[in-house]
Amino acid sequence: MVFFAPHSRREFEVGSLHALDYAVLAAYFVVLIVIVVRVTRVSPDADDLFLAGRSLGVGVVGFSLFASNISSTTLIGLPGAAWETGISVANYEWMAALVLAFTAVFIAPMLIKARVTTIPEWLGRRFSPAMRKYLSAITLFLSLVLDTAGSLYAGALVLKLFFPMLPLAPTCAAIAVFAGLYTAAGGLRAVAYTDVIQAVILLGGALMLTILVFGEFDYSWSALIERVEPEKLSLIRPLDDPALPWLGTLIGLPILGFYYWTMNQYVSQRLLGARDARTAGRGALLAAWLKLLPLFLMVLPGVMASALYTDLERADTVFPRLIADFAPVGISGLILAGLLAAIMSSVDSTLNSASTLIMVDFVQPGRPQIEAHRLARLGRICVFVLVALAAIWAPMIDHFPGLFAYLQQTFSYVVPPLVAVFLLGLYTRLGARAALYGTLTGHALSLIGFVGALVGWHEVHFTIVAGLLFAATVVACGAWQMALGVRDRAGEAQIAATVRAAGVVATTDVRLGASVLVAVTALMVWVFR
């Protein structure tokens, strides 16, 4: 079956686009601006700015969760990694689906009932203000230095692949200012609604490119298998696999995924903005189903490219090469619009969440009587300050590529102790001081492990390290609880106020949907094992 008319291959000159491609790009920006104007006709107060007035529906929550996660580095990185090492990179995607299913059933109902604005706020209620500020500060650092600046830098580099004449620093600044303007103007509502259209464009562009590339194999899975190395079509890799060993998938990815999809403010903010617990659960499940698609729409095209291109010098040129060789006029513009959508959705999400953390976890506790409209105004000012900081830092990454790679690696060392304490707070009576000391102990071990990796003391894969640090922090918290005695143990009233008082379980449809998702995911992993 022919899905598209035949087209002649173009030379690999990604800097040249047809007028129709530019028209598609212009239409994308027009639609984006129209959506922003419609949702920002009324100046938002603090609740609107940070949580969209807790009014987001299922579709907005689900698509926004998905779009905020898919960055330009994902669109470039997934096909590139698949071209190099195969489909095992998709383990991050299906594991995210399982984590989202867990969150939909067990976490989202509790958070919605608690009516918190940030995840650190819940930790503050469960443990202490110190734990709240500790988590918030770490999240802010990761958000600004890695997520926001990293998305700007990676986005600018990707755009330079298609538009070589673009200068790095001004491109970073332009992306930051554009995303910052509609984030400050409309808050989470503007961010979430623009994410919906951006998710649709992302998926549409990726689907079209996948179909076009699969046509090179006559739309035959058997033909693809014959031309691709068998190990590149295997999700579960050996223990010594440098890309992603099976043990890292088993013990590390769930920990990293739980932080990202449940504790990371710039993602979880969509759940917190849902109108009720059922909506949050359904939205999380929708995002989970969407997370099963990258294997087919982003990873497999990279594997196909490994059979088509054996002469590429760098993996990050796989995606641009596929566009140049296979995307017809107009479709190239749509795919590039999807690329821009990925950049924008990542940057607007991190800006809004970082502003929320500063206002809610640092400013508001010190000024509890502050009026909502004044807090919103300070939040908008904060967005512009963050825009400036991220735009300044992003081009500097180009001068310290090794340093930035190390900073990205710190994510796997910083996150596990935080996840351990969060889960212990849910399911045990861990006390406030034991939680804080246990977290600090876990991060001390993280620092030792991180330095050890840098100087060559060990070569343990970072995903395995994440699982080991999680276990070590659990042990450390238990040891501190024993040392501090029963007086530090959380009282029944404190537990009731944060965990049991939620008294909310996921609705039957959410539990059923999660069960089906888990079964489908398990089947998919088995097929591609």
C-alpha positions in Angstrom: 0.0 0.0 0.0 1.4 3.4 -1.0 0.9 6.1 1.6 2.6 9.0 -0.2 3.4 9.9 -3.8 6.9 9.0 -4.9 9.5 11.7 -4.6 13.0 12.3 -5.8 15.8 12.3 -3.2 17.3 15.6 -2.3 20.9 16.3 -1.6 21.8 16.4 2.1 21.6 20.2 2.4 19.5 20.6 5.4 19.9 24.4 5.4 17.7 24.7 2.3 14.0 24.5 2.5 11.1 25.0 0.1 8.8 27.9 0.4 6.0 25.5 1.4 8.1 24.3 4.3 8.5 27.8 5.5 4.7 28.3 5.1 4.1 25.3 7.4 6.5 26.7 10.0 4.8 30.1 9.9 1.4 28.4 10.3 2.7 26.6 13.4 3.7 29.8 15.0 0.4 31.5 14.1 -1.6 28.6 15.7 0.7 28.7 18.7 0.1 32.5 19.1 -3.6 32.2 18.7 -3.8 29.5 21.4 -1.8 31.6 23.8 -3.9 34.7 23.1 -7.1 32.8 23.7 -6.0 31.3 27.1 -4.4 34.5 28.4 -7.3 36.9 27.8 -7.6 37.2 31.6 -4.5 37.9 33.6 -4.0 34.8 35.8 -3.8 34.9 39.5 -1.3 32.7 41.5 -3.5 29.5 41.2 -3.9 30.0 37.4 -0.3 30.9 36.9 1.1 27.9 38.7 -1.7 25.2 38.4 -4.1 26.6 35.7 -6.8 27.0 38.3 -6.7 23.2 38.8 -8.9 22.9 35.8 -7.0 20.8 33.3 -8.9 18.0 31.6 -7.7 14.5 30.7 -6.5 15.3 27.2 -4.6 18.4 28.2 -2.9 16.6 31.1 -2.0 13.6 29.0 -0.7 15.4 25.9 1.1 18.0 28.0 2.8 15.4 30.1 4.0 13.7 26.9 5.1 16.9 25.1 7.0 18.3 28.1 9.1 15.2 28.1 9.9 15.0 24.3 12.6 17.5 23.7 14.7 18.3 20.7 17.4 16.0 22.1 14.8 13.2 22.1 13.9 13.6 18.5 17.6 13.8 17.5 18.9 11.5 20.2 16.6 8.5 20.0 17.1 7.8 16.3 20.8 8.5 16.7 21.2 6.1 19.6 19.1 3.5 17.8 21.4 3.9 14.7 24.4 3.2 16.9 23.3 0.6 19.5 19.8 -0.5 18.6 16.3 -0.3 20.2 17.5 -0.7 23.8 17.3 3.1 24.2 13.5 2.6 24.0 13.6 1.0 27.5 13.5 4.5 28.9 10.2 5.0 27.1 8.3 1.9 28.1 9.6 2.1 31.7 8.1 5.6 31.8 4.8 4.1 30.8 4.9 1.7 33.8 5.9 4.5 36.2 3.0 6.6 34.9 0.6 3.7 35.5 1.9 3.4 39.0 1.5 7.1 39.6 -2.0 7.1 38.1 -3.2 4.5 40.6 -1.2 5.2 43.8 0.3 8.7 43.7 -2.0 11.1 41.8 -5.1 10.5 44.0 -3.1 11.3 47.1 -1.5 14.5 45.7 -4.8 15.8 44.3 -6.6 15.3 47.6 -3.8 17.0 49.5 -4.1 20.0 47.1 -0.4 20.8 47.1 1.1 23.1 44.6 4.6 21.5 44.5 5.9 18.1 45.3 8.4 19.6 47.9 5.3 21.1 49.6 4.0 17.5 50.3 7.5 16.5 51.6 7.4 19.5 53.9 4.0 18.4 55.3 5.1 14.8 55.7 8.5 15.5 57.2 9.7 19.1 57.8 10.2 22.5 56.2 13.9 21.6 55.9 13.1 18.6 53.6 10.8 20.8 51.6 13.5 23.4 50.9 16.1 20.8 50.3 14.2 19.0 47.6 13.0 22.3 46.1 16.6 23.7 45.9 17.9 20.5 44.2 15.0 20.5 41.8 15.6 24.1 40.9 19.3 23.5 40.2 18.5 20.5 38.0 15.7 22.4 36.3 17.7 25.6 35.5 21.2 24.2 34.8 20.2 21.0 33.1 16.6 21.1 31.8 16.1 24.7 30.8 19.6 25.7 29.7 20.2 22.2 28.3 17.0 22.4 26.2 18.0 25.9 24.9 21.5 24.7 24.0 20.4 21.4 22.4 17.5 23.2 20.6 19.8 25.8 19.2 22.3 23.2 18.0 19.5 21.2 16.4 18.2 24.3 14.6 21.7 25.0 13.4 21.7 21.6 11.6 18.8 22.8 9.5 19.7 26.5 9.4 23.5 26.7 9.6 23.5 30.5 9.4 21.9 30.9 12.9 24.3 32.1 15.6 24.3 30.1 18.8 23.8 32.7 21.6 21.1 34.8 19.9 19.2 31.6 18.9 19.2 30.4 22.6 18.0 33.9 23.6 15.3 34.0 21.0 13.9 30.6 22.1 14.0 31.6 25.7 12.3 34.9 25.2 9.5 33.5 23.0 8.8 30.6 25.4 9.2 33.0 28.4 6.7 35.5 27.1 3.7 33.1 26.8 4.7 31.3 30.0 4.7 34.5 32.0 1.5 35.7 30.3 -0.6 32.6 30.7 1.2 30.4 33.2 0.5 26.7 33.3 -2.7 27.0 31.3 -0.9 28.5 28.3 1.9 26.0 28.7 -0.4 23.0 28.9 -2.7 24.1 26.0 0.2 24.9 23.7 1.7 21.5 24.6 -1.4 19.8 23.3 -0.9 21.2 19.8 2.8 20.6 20.0 2.3 16.9 21.0 0.0 16.4 18.0 2.5 18.0 15.6 5.3 15.9 17.1 3.4 12.7 16.7 2.1 13.5 13.3 5.5 14.5 11.9 7.2 11.4 13.4 4.5 9.1 12.0 4.9 10.5 8.5 8.6 10.1 8.6 8.4 6.6 9.9 6.0 5.5 7.2 8.2 7.1 4.5 11.4 5.4 5.8 9.6 2.0 6.2 8.7 2.3 2.6 12.4 1.6 1.8 11.8 -1.9 3.1 8.6 -2.3 1.1 6.6 -2.0 4.3 7.9 -5.5 5.2 9.0 -6.4 8.7 10.8 -9.5 7.3 12.8 -7.3 4.9 13.8 -5.1 7.8 14.9 -8.0 9.9 17.1 -9.3 7.1 18.9 -6.0 6.7 19.5 -5.2 10.4 21.8 -6.8 12.9 19.8 -9.0 15.3 21.1 -7.3 18.4 19.9 -4.0 17.3 16.3 -5.3 17.5 16.7 -6.4 21.1 15.4 -4.4 24.1 17.0 -6.6 26.8 20.8 -6.4 26.5 23.6 -8.3 28.3 25.0 -7.2 31.6 28.2 -5.8 30.0 26.3 -3.8 27.4 27.7 -0.3 27.4 24.5 1.4 26.3 22.0 -0.1 28.8 22.5 -3.4 30.6 19.5 -5.5 31.7 20.3 -5.0 35.4 20.2 -1.2 34.9 16.8 -1.5 33.2 15.6 -3.6 36.1 16.8 -1.6 39.1 17.8 1.8 37.8 15.3 3.0 35.3 12.3 2.6 37.6 14.1 4.9 40.2 15.0 7.5 37.6 11.6 7.3 36.0 9.8 7.7 39.3 11.6 10.9 40.0 11.1 12.3 36.6 7.4 11.5 36.2 6.3 11.9 39.8 8.7 14.2 41.8 10.1 16.4 39.0 8.0 19.6 39.3 8.0 20.5 35.6 6.3 17.2 34.8 4.2 16.6 37.9 2.8 20.1 37.7 0.4 18.9 35.0 -1.0 16.2 37.4 -1.4 18.8 40.1 -3.3 21.1 37.8 -5.9 18.4 37.0 -9.5 19.2 38.0 -9.8 16.1 40.2 -8.1 12.8 41.0 -9.9 10.8 38.3 -8.8 13.3 35.7 -5.2 13.2 36.9 -5.2 9.4 36.8 -6.7 9.2 33.3 -4.3 11.9 32.1 -1.3 10.0 33.4 -2.6 6.8 31.7 -3.0 8.7 28.4 0.6 9.9 28.7 1.6 6.3 29.5 0.0 5.0 26.3 1.7 7.8 24.3 5.1 6.8 25.8 4.8 3.4 24.1 4.9 5.2 20.7 8.5 6.4 20.6 9.7 2.9 20.1 7.9 2.8 16.8 8.0 6.5 15.7 11.5 7.5 16.8 13.6 4.5 17.7 12.8 2.1 14.8 13.4 4.8 12.2 16.9 5.0 13.6 17.4 1.3 13.3 16.1 1.4 9.8 18.7 4.1 9.1 21.5 1.8 10.3 20.7 -0.4 7.3 20.4 2.6 4.9 23.4 4.6 6.0 26.7 3.1 6.9 28.8 6.2 6.2 27.6 8.7 8.7 30.2 10.1 11.0 27.9 11.3 13.8 24.7 9.8 15.2 23.1 13.2 15.6 22.9 13.6 11.8 20.6 10.6 11.4 17.4 12.5 11.9 18.3 15.4 9.6 19.5 12.9 7.0 16.2 11.0 7.1 14.3 14.3 6.6 16.5 15.4 3.7 16.3 12.1 1.9 12.7 11.0 2.5 10.4 13.9 3.6 8.6 15.6 0.6 8.2 19.3 0.4 5.8 20.5 3.0 6.3 17.4 5.2 9.8 18.7 6.0 8.2 21.8 7.3 5.8 19.8 9.4 8.6 17.7 10.9 10.6 20.8 11.6 7.6 22.4 13.3 7.5 19.2 15.4 11.1 19.9 16.3 10.4 23.4 17.3 7.4 22.2 19.3 9.7 19.8 21.2 12.0 22.7 22.0 9.3 25.0 23.1 7.4 22.5 25.2 10.5 21.6 27.2 11.6 25.2 27.8 8.1 26.6 28.7 7.6 23.6 31.1 10.9 24.2 33.0 10.4 27.9 33.2 6.9 27.7 34.7 7.9 25.0 37.2 11.0 26.7 38.4 9.0 29.9 38.9 6.4 27.9 40.9 9.1 26.3 43.1 10.6 29.7 44.0 7.3 31.4 44.7 5.6 28.6 46.6 8.5 26.9 48.4 10.6 30.0 49.3 8.7 33.3 48.9 5.2 32.3 50.2 6.4 30.5 53.4 8.3 33.6 54.4 5.3 35.9 53.5 2.2 33.8 54.2 -0.1 36.8 54.0 1.0 37.8 50.5 -2.0 38.5 48.2 -2.6 36.1 45.3 -2.3 38.7 42.6 1.0 40.0 44.0 2.4 36.4 44.2 1.4 36.0 40.5 3.1 39.2 39.5 6.3 38.1 41.3 6.0 34.7 39.6 5.9 36.4 36.2 8.9 38.5 37.1 10.7 35.4 38.2 10.0 33.7 34.8 11.9 36.6 33.0 14.8 36.3 35.5 15.0 32.6 34.8 14.8 33.3 31.1 17.8 35.6 31.4 19.9 33.2 33.5 19.2 30.2 31.3 19.9 32.2 28.1 23.2 33.4 29.5 24.3 29.9 30.7 23.1 27.9 27.7 25.7 29.2 25.2 28.4 28.6 27.8 27.7 24.9 27.6 29.4 25.0 24.2 32.7 25.9 25.8 32.4 23.1 28.5 31.0 20.1 26.7 32.7 17.7 29.1 31.5 19.5 32.1 27.9 19.5 30.9 28.1 15.8 30.2 29.2 15.3 33.8 26.4 17.5 35.0 23.9 15.4 33.1 25.4 12.3 34.7 24.8 13.8 38.1 21.1 13.3 37.6 21.6 9.5 38.2 23.5 10.2 41.4 21.3 13.0 42.8 17.9 11.5 42.3 17.9 8.0 44.0 18.1 9.3 47.6 15.2 11.7 47.0 13.0 8.9 45.6 13.9 6.6 48.5 12.8 9.2 51.1 9.6 10.0 49.2 8.6 6.3 49.0 9.6 5.7 52.7 7.4 8.7 53.6 4.5 7.1 51.8 4.8 3.6 53.2 6.6 3.8 56.6 6.6 6.0 59.7 10.0 7.4 59.0 10.7 10.5 61.1 11.6 14.0 59.9 15.2 13.9 61.2 15.9 10.4 60.0 14.6 11.4 56.6 16.8 14.4 56.4 19.9 12.6 57.7 19.2 9.6 55.5 18.9 11.8 52.4 22.2 13.6 53.3 23.9 10.3 53.8 22.6 9.1 50.5 23.9 12.2 48.8 27.3 11.8 50.5 27.5 8.3 49.0 26.4 9.8 45.7 29.3 12.2 45.8 31.8 9.5 46.5 30.4 7.4 43.7 30.4 10.3 41.3 34.0 11.3 42.0 34.9 7.6 41.8 33.4 7.4 38.3 35.3 10.6 37.2 38.7 9.4 38.4 38.2 5.8 37.2 37.7 4.0 40.5 34.7 2.2 39.0 33.0 1.7 35.7 29.6 0.7 36.9 26.8 1.8 34.6 25.0 4.8 35.9 21.6 3.0 35.8 22.9 0.3 38.1 24.5 3.0 40.3 21.0 4.6 40.6 19.5 1.3 41.9 22.4 0.8 44.4 22.1 4.3 45.8 18.4 3.9 46.3 19.0 0.8 48.3 21.8 2.4 50.3 19.6 5.4 51.2 16.8 3.1 52.4 19.3 1.3 54.7 20.7 4.7 55.8 17.2 6.0 56.7 16.5 2.8 58.7 19.8 3.1 60.5 19.1 6.7 61.4 15.6 5.9 62.6 17.0 3.2 64.9 19.7 5.6 66.2 17.2 8.5 66.8 14.7 6.3 68.5 10.9 6.3 68.7 10.7 10.0 69.5 11.7 10.9 65.9 9.2 8.5 64.4 6.3 10.1 62.6 3.1 10.3 64.7 -0.3 9.0 63.7 -1.6 12.5 63.3 1.2 13.5 60.9 0.7 10.3 58.8 -3.0 10.9 58.7 -2.6 14.5 57.6 -0.4 13.6 54.6 -0.9 10.0 53.5 -3.9 8.3 55.0 -6.0 11.4 55.1 -5.9 11.4 51.4 -8.1 8.3 51.7 -8.3 8.2 47.9 -7.8 5.2 45.7 -7.9 5.4 42.0 -11.2 4.8 40.4 -12.0 1.5 38.8 -11.6 2.7 35.3 -8.1 4.0 36.1 -7.1 0.8 37.8 -8.4 -1.3 34.9 -6.7 1.0 32.4 -3.4 0.7 34.3 -3.7 -3.1 34.3 -4.3 -3.3 30.6 -1.3 -0.9 30.0 1.0 -3.1 32.1 -0.1 -6.2 30.1 0.4 -4.5 26.7 3.8 -3.2 27.8 4.9 -6.6 29.0 3.8 -8.1 25.7 5.7 -5.5 23.7 8.9 -6.1 25.8 8.5 -9.8 25.3 8.2 -9.5 21.6 11.2 -7.2 21.2 13.2 -8.9 24.0 
